């Protein structure tokens, strides 16, 4: 049984993320969507909120598990979870350059864990969580960029901040 980890901050989860999650779930026997609690980034949503939103967005995908991790390198987390594959989304050349560096370092740390790159469907190729938050903050429509529960949570969170 091939276990894969799809890591990210998912702040918030977008339809681009969901596209990659669904496609990865068809490829691997088990997919762990792992929210990285990055200490440097200042997320809009807490880890618990992001877990909840991802669980709502992936409801019905039986082989998808939502988890979170912090204070550990991704490759070590993957090893702990007995995953042999890391799934990464790549939107553009800049993403690919960064991801190949990370893949090389991960391979240096544990060469039994492979990395697979997936590109999003064309309609999500430009979608990034940071852009979604920025557009939503200034009143732009992000309805087609995020799952419905995320849209509701995003509006509520932004109203709380004003």
ABEGO torsion letter per residue (X at the ends): XBBBBBBEAGOBBBAAAAAAAAAAAAABABBBBBBBBBAABBBABBAAAAAAAAAAAABGBAABBBBBBBGBBAAAAAAAAGBABBBBBBABAAAAAAAAAAAAAAAAABAABBBBBBBBBAAAAABBAAAAAAAAAAGBBAAAABBAAAAAAAAAAAAAAX
